[in-house]
Amino acid sequence: MVIVLRVHGLNRTIKNFTKYGKNVRTAGNAAIANLAKFSAAEYIRQAKSAGIQKFGASGNSIFDRIRALKKGDGHWVVTMPTHGIYQDRMKPHYVSVRNRRNLLTWTRRNYQIRNPTSVSRKSEIHFDSGGKVVSGALYVTPRPFISKANARIRAKAKEQITREFRRRGL
């Protein structure tokens, strides 16, 4: 996300800012850092509210890997793993559970023959006589969360930046 600051009357503005010296620069850097950290937390909050769950034995989760990183003086970025973007923007599609041990285990744990209503109408799950999942395909859909987080970040950006400047008495 890029924040654009337009300043009219630049000569007068520079003259006014010179009396504040380094305080404006440090407050600006701190404000950008706080905004980046707030943005990372907001992406995590919106992903959880969209229903995205931690997955994988290694804990390869977007909740652990969305973070704000400092790239330089006053330059911060929010990183997110690729599968977070995929979960936000993928097209609905079928995923076969056959020959995928982790997915088959998850399907066996979450879908049982005694609770057939938990299976999506588009999913085709096949059970054996004992009620265990043996094969089939799950219908998966996207979980949009990035646009909601961006809207909330835009709404709170001015508040986050002005709070830091007020805290420093500027």
C-alpha positions as CSV (number, residue, x, y, z in Angstrom):
1,M,0.0,0.0,0.0
2,V,1.3,3.4,-0.9
3,I,0.4,6.5,1.0
4,V,0.6,9.7,-1.0
5,L,1.0,13.0,0.9
6,R,0.4,16.1,-1.2
7,V,1.7,19.4,0.2
8,H,0.6,22.7,-1.2
9,G,2.8,25.8,-0.4
10,L,6.0,23.8,-0.1
11,N,8.3,26.7,0.7
12,R,6.2,27.9,3.6
13,T,5.8,24.3,4.8
14,I,9.6,23.6,4.7
15,K,10.2,26.9,6.6
16,N,7.7,25.8,9.3
17,F,9.2,22.3,9.6
18,T,12.8,23.4,9.9
19,K,12.1,24.7,13.4
20,Y,11.0,21.2,14.5
21,G,14.2,19.7,13.1
22,K,14.7,16.0,13.6
23,N,11.5,15.5,15.5
24,V,9.3,15.6,12.4
25,R,11.5,13.0,10.7
26,T,11.5,10.6,13.7
27,A,7.8,11.1,14.3
28,G,7.1,10.4,10.6
29,N,9.3,7.2,10.7
30,A,7.6,6.1,13.9
31,A,4.1,6.8,12.4
32,I,4.9,4.7,9.3
33,A,6.2,1.9,11.4
34,N,3.1,1.9,13.6
35,L,0.9,2.0,10.5
36,A,2.7,-1.0,9.0
37,K,2.4,-3.0,12.3
38,F,-1.3,-2.0,12.5
39,S,-1.8,-3.2,8.8
40,A,-0.2,-6.6,9.5
41,A,-2.4,-7.1,12.6
42,E,-5.5,-6.0,10.5
43,Y,-4.7,-8.5,7.8
44,I,-4.4,-11.3,10.4
45,R,-7.7,-10.1,12.1
46,Q,-9.6,-10.1,8.8
47,A,-8.2,-13.5,7.7
48,K,-9.4,-15.0,11.0
49,S,-12.8,-13.5,10.6
50,A,-13.0,-14.9,7.0
51,G,-12.6,-18.4,8.5
52,I,-9.0,-19.1,7.4
53,Q,-7.4,-21.6,9.8
54,K,-3.9,-22.6,10.6
55,F,-2.9,-25.6,8.6
56,G,0.0,-28.0,8.1
57,A,2.2,-30.0,10.4
58,S,4.9,-27.4,10.1
59,G,2.6,-24.6,11.2
60,N,2.9,-23.0,7.7
61,S,0.3,-20.4,8.5
62,I,-0.4,-17.0,7.2
63,F,-1.0,-15.9,10.8
64,D,2.7,-16.6,11.6
65,R,4.1,-15.1,8.4
66,I,2.1,-11.8,7.9
67,R,4.4,-9.2,9.4
68,A,5.7,-5.7,9.0
69,L,9.3,-5.5,7.9
70,K,11.6,-2.5,7.9
71,K,13.3,-2.1,4.5
72,G,15.0,1.2,5.1
73,D,14.7,4.6,6.9
74,G,11.0,5.4,6.8
75,H,10.3,2.5,4.4
76,W,8.2,-0.4,5.8
77,V,6.5,-3.2,4.0
78,V,3.9,-5.8,5.0
79,T,4.7,-9.3,3.8
80,M,2.2,-12.1,3.3
81,P,2.8,-15.6,2.1
82,T,1.6,-16.4,-1.4
83,H,-1.0,-18.9,-0.2
84,G,-2.7,-16.1,1.7
85,I,-3.2,-14.2,-1.6
86,Y,-4.4,-17.5,-3.2
87,Q,-7.0,-18.0,-0.5
88,D,-8.2,-14.5,-1.1
89,R,-8.4,-14.6,-4.9
90,M,-8.7,-18.2,-6.1
91,K,-11.5,-19.3,-8.4
92,P,-13.9,-21.9,-6.9
93,H,-12.7,-25.4,-7.9
94,Y,-12.6,-29.1,-7.0
95,V,-9.7,-30.7,-5.1
96,S,-9.4,-34.5,-5.1
97,V,-8.7,-36.1,-1.8
98,R,-7.3,-39.3,-3.3
99,N,-3.5,-39.7,-3.1
100,R,-3.3,-36.7,-0.8
101,R,-2.7,-38.0,2.7
102,N,-3.0,-34.8,4.6
103,L,-6.2,-33.8,2.8
104,L,-7.7,-37.3,3.2
105,T,-6.9,-37.3,6.9
106,W,-8.5,-33.8,7.3
107,T,-11.6,-35.0,5.3
108,R,-11.9,-38.1,7.5
109,R,-11.6,-36.0,10.6
110,N,-14.2,-33.4,9.5
111,Y,-16.7,-35.3,7.4
112,Q,-18.4,-38.4,8.6
113,I,-21.3,-40.4,7.2
114,R,-23.4,-39.7,10.3
115,N,-23.2,-36.0,9.5
116,P,-23.8,-35.8,5.8
117,T,-25.1,-32.2,6.0
118,S,-21.6,-31.0,6.8
119,V,-20.6,-31.9,3.2
120,S,-21.0,-29.2,0.7
121,R,-23.7,-29.9,-2.0
122,K,-21.0,-29.6,-4.7
123,S,-18.5,-31.8,-2.9
124,E,-18.5,-35.5,-3.8
125,I,-17.3,-37.5,-0.8
126,H,-17.4,-41.3,-0.9
127,F,-17.7,-43.3,2.3
128,D,-17.0,-47.0,2.9
129,S,-19.4,-49.3,4.8
130,G,-17.8,-48.3,8.1
131,G,-18.5,-44.6,7.6
132,K,-14.9,-43.6,6.7
133,V,-14.1,-41.3,3.8
134,V,-12.3,-43.3,1.0
135,S,-12.3,-40.9,-1.9
136,G,-13.9,-38.0,-3.5
137,A,-13.4,-34.3,-4.2
138,L,-14.0,-31.2,-2.1
139,Y,-15.4,-28.0,-3.6
140,V,-13.3,-25.1,-2.3
141,T,-14.1,-21.4,-2.6
142,P,-12.1,-18.3,-1.9
143,R,-12.1,-16.5,1.5
144,P,-11.8,-12.8,0.7
145,F,-10.2,-10.8,3.4
146,I,-7.6,-8.5,1.8
147,S,-10.0,-5.9,0.5
148,K,-11.8,-5.7,3.9
149,A,-8.5,-5.2,5.6
150,N,-7.4,-2.5,3.1
151,A,-10.6,-0.6,3.6
152,R,-10.1,-0.6,7.4
153,I,-6.5,0.4,7.1
154,R,-7.4,3.3,4.9
155,A,-10.0,4.4,7.4
156,K,-7.6,4.3,10.3
157,A,-4.4,5.6,8.6
158,K,-4.9,9.3,9.3
159,E,-5.7,8.5,13.0
160,Q,-2.6,6.3,13.4
161,I,-0.3,9.0,11.9
162,T,-1.8,11.9,13.8
163,R,-1.7,10.0,17.1
164,E,2.1,9.6,16.7
165,F,2.7,13.2,15.9
166,R,0.5,14.3,18.8
167,R,2.4,11.9,21.1
168,R,5.6,13.7,20.2
169,G,4.1,17.1,20.7
170,L,4.1,18.2,17.0
